[in-house]
Amino acid sequence: MKQRVVIYGMNYAPELAGVGRYTGEIGEHLAAQGHEVAVVTTPPHYPGWRVQAGHSARSWTVRQVAGATVIRCPIYLHAGMRGFRRLFAPLSFALSSAPVAIWHALKRRPDVVIAVEPTLFVAPVALLAARLVGARTVLHIQDLEVEAAFAMGHLSGGGVLSRIAAAFDRWAVRRFDRIVTISERMAEKVRAKGVARSRVEVVRNWVDLSKIHPDLDGGAYRQELGLRTDQFAVLYSGNLGAKQGVGVLAEAAKRLSHRDDIVFVIAGDGPMRRDLEDAAQALPNLRVLPLQPEARFGTFLASADLHVLPQERDAADLLLPSKLGGMLASGKRILVTADPGTELTDFLGDSCAFSPPGDGQALADAIAALAAEPPALSSAASA
């Protein structure tokens, strides 16, 4: 049966990394199934926190994207998106989009309103819009935003602000008809806020296996990057932010800078990019690239001998890195920085190698050990 759906979230296609990619694919899929889809979102800006060409952070626009009506609303952006600015950006979107979301709910009379976290700031408006027209509500949690903001130091822990944020979080999640999140540990944390088990579902992020698979040949990409056949390529692709803990990659590269046969290739954008570029100036074995084109992403992943997935210890179980699906689908060996007993180690089991979060020496030692293995053993499929 055809349904009218409003999707309300800060990130959407054509963003290639993180939440926007998956929310965009949800909207496209629903539209392809014949549903009427409207999306209230921002101009594409993630992970670099810069608006893509052809869009504006200061105006409201309406366009058709893959069968969905996409209404983009202003958002505050700044070159240094840290601390309070990371809080003000989603708040600015919640304010600029509130009348738009209410108007489109009244105009379209949706059957379902889907809010996406981040950002939870849109939850009150999403709930109000749904109530005005009798729509069902779904909260899709890609990132436990409030806990992560305190864990990563974007906001200071303790005190009145922490209590207010936690109370708002509990109030909001309890009021949605359904909660969908991407990991078992995240679901446990949602239920601990007072949400009944029957209202929480786990739907893990996905990957298109027709575009990323072990049979792809990354040889041409390696040639473009100037990698020799005898060099061991350690690859990371995605957001370069605090939660990702990418600083440990530069530290590991420094500790392995004497090894001409091991090269680090980091492709992405985000707050840590400038630090990585500065490190690459002094490290001949570290290369920093922009996010690679979607059409070639599968062969880019295939160019690696090893994928590395860093993550800050304090962010464990507050999110599940979206890039993991592509890494697994590529069939290459994966090295993850995670402690025993976290979602990543429990989910991945013995399919990947692990090292402690934030420990550059341990990461360098693990990479060196994996580089010494025969090539036949260097794939997740054979691990």
Backbone torsions as a table, in degrees:
resi	resn	phi	psi	omega
1	MET	NA	132.3	-179.9
2	LYS	-65.4	133.9	-179.7
3	GLN	-124.0	155.0	172.8
4	ARG	-101.5	125.8	-173.1
5	VAL	-127.2	134.1	169.9
6	VAL	-112.7	124.1	175.5
7	ILE	-104.4	128.8	-172.7
8	TYR	-127.8	105.9	-178.7
9	GLY	-164.3	163.7	-171.1
10	MET	-80.8	-17.5	-175.2
11	ASN	-128.0	139.9	-178.7
12	TYR	-157.1	168.6	175.7
13	ALA	-55.2	144.4	15.0
14	PRO	-96.3	26.3	175.6
15	GLU	-59.6	135.8	-174.2
16	LEU	-95.3	-17.7	-175.0
17	ALA	-120.5	147.9	170.9
18	GLY	73.5	-149.3	-170.5
19	VAL	-61.0	-40.3	-176.3
20	GLY	-58.6	-36.2	179.4
21	ARG	-61.4	-48.4	-175.7
22	TYR	-73.4	-39.7	177.9
23	THR	-64.8	-38.8	176.0
24	GLY	-61.0	-40.5	179.7
25	GLU	-71.0	-31.8	174.3
26	ILE	-63.4	-48.2	179.5
27	GLY	-60.9	-44.1	178.9
28	GLU	-62.6	-42.4	-179.9
29	HIS	-64.1	-45.6	-179.5
30	LEU	-63.0	-41.0	178.2
31	ALA	-64.6	-40.0	179.4
32	ALA	-65.8	-25.9	177.3
33	GLN	-80.9	0.3	177.1
34	GLY	96.8	3.5	179.1
35	HIS	-80.8	152.7	177.3
36	GLU	-88.7	113.9	-171.2
37	VAL	-117.4	126.3	170.6
38	ALA	-119.7	139.2	-177.0
39	VAL	-124.1	126.5	174.2
40	VAL	-106.3	115.4	-171.9
41	THR	-152.1	-168.7	178.7
42	THR	-104.9	172.1	167.3
43	PRO	-65.2	148.3	-179.5
44	PRO	-62.0	127.3	-174.0
45	HIS	-146.5	-7.0	-171.4
46	TYR	-103.1	144.0	10.4
47	PRO	-95.4	1.8	-175.4
48	GLY	-83.7	-5.5	-176.2
49	TRP	56.5	35.6	174.2
50	ARG	-133.1	135.6	-178.1
51	VAL	-69.1	135.2	179.3
52	GLN	-69.1	155.0	179.7
53	ALA	-56.6	141.0	179.9
54	GLY	90.1	0.4	179.3
55	HIS	-128.4	164.5	179.6
56	SER	-133.4	141.1	177.3
57	ALA	-85.6	-0.7	-172.4
58	ARG	-115.6	2.6	-175.2
59	SER	-135.5	164.1	175.7
60	TRP	-98.3	134.2	178.8
61	THR	-136.2	157.1	175.9
62	VAL	-130.2	125.4	178.7
63	ARG	-141.8	160.0	172.9
64	GLN	-93.8	126.5	179.0
65	VAL	-129.5	109.4	176.4
66	ALA	51.3	45.1	175.8
67	GLY	88.3	-6.9	179.9
68	ALA	-107.4	145.7	172.8
69	THR	-85.3	115.4	-173.7
70	VAL	-110.5	116.7	178.5
71	ILE	-103.8	115.2	-178.0
72	ARG	-101.7	133.0	-174.5
73	CYS	-116.5	154.9	-178.4
74	PRO	-59.8	152.0	176.2
75	ILE	-145.3	144.7	176.1
76	TYR	-79.7	126.3	176.9
77	LEU	-131.3	151.4	-178.5
78	HIS	-148.6	151.5	-179.0
79	ALA	-59.6	-32.8	179.2
80	GLY	-108.9	83.8	-175.6
81	MET	-86.1	78.1	178.7
82	ARG	-134.3	163.2	174.6
83	GLY	56.6	-129.4	-175.2
84	PHE	-62.0	-31.2	-179.8
85	ARG	-62.8	-33.7	178.0
86	ARG	-68.1	-24.3	174.9
87	LEU	-82.5	-40.2	-175.1
88	PHE	-71.7	-30.1	-179.4
89	ALA	-59.1	-55.8	178.0
90	PRO	-65.4	-31.9	177.9
91	LEU	-65.4	-39.5	179.1
92	SER	-63.6	-38.9	176.9
93	PHE	-66.1	-41.9	179.6
94	ALA	-59.7	-39.1	-179.7
95	LEU	-72.0	-45.0	-176.8
96	SER	-70.5	-25.8	-175.1
97	SER	-95.6	-15.1	-174.8
98	ALA	-55.4	-52.5	179.6
99	PRO	-64.4	-31.9	178.4
100	VAL	-65.4	-46.2	-179.1
101	ALA	-63.5	-42.4	179.0
102	ILE	-64.5	-46.0	-178.9
103	TRP	-60.7	-45.7	-177.8
104	HIS	-70.5	-28.4	174.1
105	ALA	-66.6	-44.9	179.9
106	LEU	-67.4	-36.8	-177.7
107	LYS	-74.1	-44.2	-172.8
108	ARG	-93.2	-18.4	-178.6
109	ARG	50.4	60.9	-175.6
110	PRO	-66.4	153.4	172.9
111	ASP	-82.9	-30.5	-177.1
112	VAL	-138.0	136.6	170.9
113	VAL	-115.4	121.2	-179.9
114	ILE	-108.6	114.1	173.9
115	ALA	-97.8	144.0	-176.7
116	VAL	-117.6	127.3	174.4
117	GLU	-106.4	126.1	2.6
118	PRO	-74.9	141.0	17.9
119	THR	-119.7	139.0	178.7
120	LEU	-71.5	-14.0	177.2
121	PHE	-58.8	-24.7	-178.7
122	VAL	-83.3	-7.7	-174.5
123	ALA	-57.8	-47.6	-179.0
124	PRO	-59.0	-40.9	-179.9
125	VAL	-69.9	-40.5	177.6
126	ALA	-60.2	-43.0	179.5
127	LEU	-66.5	-41.4	179.2
128	LEU	-65.0	-46.4	-179.9
129	ALA	-58.6	-43.1	179.9
130	ALA	-65.5	-41.0	-178.7
131	ARG	-65.2	-37.1	-178.9
132	LEU	-61.0	-29.1	-176.2
133	VAL	-117.9	5.8	178.1
134	GLY	72.6	28.1	-178.9
135	ALA	-85.4	154.6	171.7
136	ARG	-77.6	156.9	-176.6
137	THR	-124.4	140.2	176.9
138	VAL	-131.9	132.4	172.6
139	LEU	-109.3	116.5	178.5
140	HIS	-98.4	108.6	-175.0
141	ILE	-97.0	108.5	175.0
142	GLN	-94.4	-16.9	-172.8
143	ASP	-158.1	125.6	176.4
144	LEU	-76.1	85.0	-164.8
145	GLU	-61.3	-44.4	-175.8
146	VAL	-66.5	-50.3	179.2
147	GLU	-60.8	-40.9	-178.2
148	ALA	-65.7	-37.3	-179.2
149	ALA	-60.8	-40.3	178.1
150	PHE	-77.0	-40.1	-177.9
151	ALA	-63.1	-35.8	-176.4
152	MET	-94.5	3.4	175.2
153	GLY	82.0	8.5	175.1
154	HIS	-65.3	-31.3	173.7
155	LEU	-127.2	148.3	-179.4
156	SER	-77.8	132.9	-178.9
157	GLY	-75.3	158.7	177.8
158	GLY	80.9	168.6	175.2
159	GLY	79.8	-170.1	-174.3
160	VAL	-64.2	-43.3	-177.0
161	LEU	-59.9	-43.0	179.6
162	SER	-62.4	-42.8	-179.0
163	ARG	-67.7	-38.8	178.9
164	ILE	-65.7	-44.8	-179.5
165	ALA	-62.3	-43.8	179.9
166	ALA	-64.9	-39.0	179.1
167	ALA	-66.3	-41.9	177.7
168	PHE	-62.7	-42.5	178.7
169	ASP	-58.4	-50.4	-179.8
170	ARG	-62.4	-42.8	-179.9
171	TRP	-60.2	-45.4	-174.5
172	ALA	-67.3	-51.6	-173.6
173	VAL	-66.0	-28.1	-179.2
174	ARG	-69.6	-18.2	-171.5
175	ARG	-97.4	-4.1	176.6
176	PHE	-84.6	145.9	179.5
177	ASP	-66.4	-39.0	179.4
178	ARG	-138.1	145.5	173.3
179	ILE	-118.1	128.8	174.3
180	VAL	-118.4	126.7	177.4
181	THR	-133.8	179.0	-165.5
182	ILE	-111.3	1.2	178.2
183	SER	-150.1	158.0	-179.1
184	GLU	-66.1	-40.4	-179.5
185	ARG	-66.2	-37.9	176.7
186	MET	-65.5	-38.3	177.4
187	ALA	-63.9	-39.5	177.4
188	GLU	-61.0	-42.3	-179.6
189	LYS	-66.9	-34.7	177.1
190	VAL	-66.5	-45.0	-179.9
191	ARG	-63.8	-32.0	179.0
192	ALA	-66.7	-15.2	177.7
193	LYS	-87.9	5.2	176.3
194	GLY	101.2	14.8	178.7
195	VAL	-92.3	129.8	-178.8
196	ALA	-62.0	142.7	-179.3
197	ARG	-54.9	-36.9	-177.0
198	SER	-66.6	-15.8	-178.5
199	ARG	-99.3	1.6	-176.6
200	VAL	-115.8	128.1	177.6
201	GLU	-123.8	148.6	174.8
202	VAL	-108.2	118.5	174.5
203	VAL	-127.1	105.6	-175.5
204	ARG	-71.1	152.6	175.9
205	ASN	-63.9	155.8	-167.5
206	TRP	-118.5	175.9	176.1
207	VAL	-147.3	145.5	179.5
208	ASP	-84.7	105.5	-175.4
209	LEU	-73.8	-8.8	173.6
210	SER	-80.2	-17.7	-178.7
211	LYS	-105.1	-26.9	179.3
212	ILE	-129.4	118.1	-179.6
213	HIS	-160.1	164.4	-173.2
214	PRO	-67.5	-16.0	-176.6
215	ASP	-82.9	-6.1	179.8
216	LEU	-68.9	143.2	-179.5
217	ASP	-102.2	118.1	179.4
218	GLY	-96.1	11.5	-176.3
219	GLY	-60.1	-42.9	-179.1
220	ALA	-65.1	-37.7	178.7
221	TYR	-65.3	-41.0	178.6
222	ARG	-61.0	-39.1	178.6
223	GLN	-63.9	-42.4	178.4
224	GLU	-61.1	-36.1	-179.9
225	LEU	-81.1	-4.8	179.8
226	GLY	74.9	26.3	179.8
227	LEU	-88.4	130.7	176.0
228	ARG	-74.3	158.0	-179.9
229	THR	-65.5	-24.5	-178.8
230	ASP	-92.7	3.8	179.0
231	GLN	-92.9	141.2	-179.1
232	PHE	-94.1	111.6	-173.9
233	ALA	-92.6	120.2	177.0
234	VAL	-103.1	117.4	-169.1
235	LEU	-118.3	138.6	169.2
236	TYR	-133.0	133.0	178.1
237	SER	-135.8	127.6	178.4
238	GLY	149.7	-156.9	-178.5
239	ASN	-69.1	137.6	177.9
240	LEU	-107.9	75.0	-176.2
241	GLY	-126.8	-179.5	-175.5
242	ALA	-64.8	-43.4	-176.7
243	LYS	-63.4	-27.3	-177.4
244	GLN	-78.3	-15.0	176.8
245	GLY	62.0	34.7	-173.6
246	VAL	-72.7	-13.1	177.4
247	GLY	-59.1	-29.2	-179.9
248	VAL	-66.8	-23.8	177.2
249	LEU	-67.4	-42.4	177.5
250	ALA	-64.4	-38.3	178.5
251	GLU	-64.5	-42.7	178.4
252	ALA	-64.9	-40.2	178.2
253	ALA	-61.9	-39.7	178.4
254	LYS	-62.8	-41.1	-179.4
255	ARG	-71.2	-18.3	178.6
256	LEU	-110.6	16.1	-175.6
257	SER	-65.6	-17.4	177.7
258	HIS	-80.8	-7.9	-178.4
259	ARG	-96.4	105.3	178.6
260	ASP	-70.0	-16.8	-174.7
261	ASP	-92.8	-0.4	179.2
262	ILE	-121.7	123.2	-177.3
263	VAL	-125.8	134.0	176.7
264	PHE	-98.0	128.0	176.9
265	VAL	-120.9	115.5	-178.6
266	ILE	-116.7	120.4	-179.9
267	ALA	-119.1	124.8	179.2
268	GLY	164.5	-168.3	179.6
269	ASP	-152.4	161.5	-179.7
270	GLY	144.2	-177.4	-173.8
271	PRO	-59.7	-27.0	-176.9
272	MET	-90.8	-0.5	-174.7
273	ARG	-60.9	-44.0	-178.4
274	ARG	-61.4	-40.3	178.4
275	ASP	-62.7	-40.8	179.9
276	LEU	-68.3	-39.4	177.5
277	GLU	-63.2	-39.7	177.2
278	ASP	-62.9	-41.6	178.9
279	ALA	-64.5	-37.7	-177.9
280	ALA	-66.0	-24.2	178.2
281	GLN	-62.4	-30.1	-176.7
282	ALA	-104.2	-5.1	-175.7
283	LEU	-119.5	110.5	-178.1
284	PRO	-68.4	-16.0	-177.8
285	ASN	-98.7	12.1	-178.9
286	LEU	-123.5	124.2	178.6
287	ARG	-123.0	132.6	-179.2
288	VAL	-115.8	122.8	-176.2
289	LEU	-121.4	160.6	170.7
290	PRO	-71.8	169.2	172.7
291	LEU	-56.1	136.8	-175.9
292	GLN	-84.6	153.7	-176.2
293	PRO	-57.9	142.4	-180.0
294	GLU	-56.5	-40.0	-175.8
295	ALA	-64.6	-22.1	-176.9
296	ARG	-115.3	10.1	-171.8
297	PHE	-64.2	-37.5	179.7
298	GLY	-61.4	-45.0	179.7
299	THR	-71.5	-28.4	174.8
300	PHE	-63.5	-46.5	177.0
301	LEU	-62.0	-34.2	-179.5
302	ALA	-70.1	-16.4	-179.4
303	SER	-75.6	-11.1	-176.8
304	ALA	-83.2	149.7	165.6
305	ASP	-92.5	-27.0	-179.2
306	LEU	-148.7	130.2	170.1
307	HIS	-94.7	137.7	177.4
308	VAL	-118.2	135.1	-177.3
309	LEU	-122.4	90.8	178.0
310	PRO	-81.9	153.6	176.1
311	GLN	-157.2	138.2	177.6
312	GLU	-67.7	141.7	-179.5
313	ARG	-57.1	-41.8	-176.6
314	ASP	-69.2	-16.5	179.7
315	ALA	-93.5	-3.6	-179.4
316	ALA	-58.0	134.7	177.0
317	ASP	71.6	0.9	174.0
318	LEU	-94.6	-11.2	177.8
319	LEU	-160.8	164.3	174.0
320	LEU	-127.1	112.0	-171.3
321	PRO	-52.5	126.7	-176.4
322	SER	-68.3	-24.2	-178.3
323	LYS	-70.7	-12.6	-175.8
324	LEU	-61.3	-39.2	-178.3
325	GLY	-58.6	-45.6	178.9
326	GLY	-64.4	-38.8	177.4
327	MET	-60.2	-47.7	-179.5
328	LEU	-63.9	-42.1	-177.3
329	ALA	-65.7	-26.9	-178.6
330	SER	-69.4	-19.9	-179.6
331	GLY	79.5	3.7	179.1
332	LYS	-85.4	160.8	177.3
333	ARG	-66.8	147.0	-177.3
334	ILE	-127.7	136.0	175.3
335	LEU	-117.6	122.5	-174.0
336	VAL	-117.3	136.5	173.6
337	THR	-94.4	105.1	-177.9
338	ALA	-158.1	147.2	178.0
339	ASP	-83.8	152.7	174.6
340	PRO	-57.6	142.6	177.8
341	GLY	88.7	-3.6	176.1
342	THR	-85.4	168.7	-179.0
343	GLU	-56.9	-42.5	-177.2
344	LEU	-62.3	-46.8	-178.4
345	THR	-68.9	-38.5	179.3
346	ASP	-67.9	-40.4	-177.5
347	PHE	-71.3	-41.7	-173.9
348	LEU	-84.5	-24.6	178.2
349	GLY	56.2	-131.0	-177.8
350	ASP	-96.6	15.7	179.3
351	SER	-78.5	-13.9	-177.0
352	CYS	-135.4	164.3	172.6
353	ALA	-96.0	155.3	-176.4
354	PHE	-132.3	151.7	170.4
355	SER	-143.6	160.3	-176.1
356	PRO	-65.3	141.9	177.5
357	PRO	-62.0	140.7	172.7
358	GLY	75.3	5.3	-176.9
359	ASP	-107.1	96.3	-177.0
360	GLY	-63.3	-37.1	179.8
361	GLN	-67.2	-43.6	178.7
362	ALA	-63.4	-38.5	178.3
363	LEU	-66.0	-43.1	178.1
364	ALA	-61.9	-42.2	179.2
365	ASP	-63.6	-40.7	-179.7
366	ALA	-66.5	-39.9	178.7
367	ILE	-65.1	-43.7	179.0
368	ALA	-61.3	-40.4	178.7
369	ALA	-64.9	-41.3	179.4
370	LEU	-69.5	-34.2	178.3
371	ALA	-65.9	-24.8	-179.8
372	ALA	-82.3	-11.9	179.2
373	GLU	-72.9	151.7	174.5
374	PRO	-60.0	147.0	-178.4
375	PRO	-54.2	-32.2	-177.4
376	ALA	-63.8	-22.5	-178.7
377	LEU	-93.7	-5.7	-173.0
378	SER	-92.3	53.5	174.0
379	SER	-145.9	147.0	178.4
380	ALA	-63.6	-30.1	-178.2
381	ALA	-67.0	-29.0	-178.0
382	SER	-100.7	-2.3	-177.2
383	ALA	-71.6	NA	NA
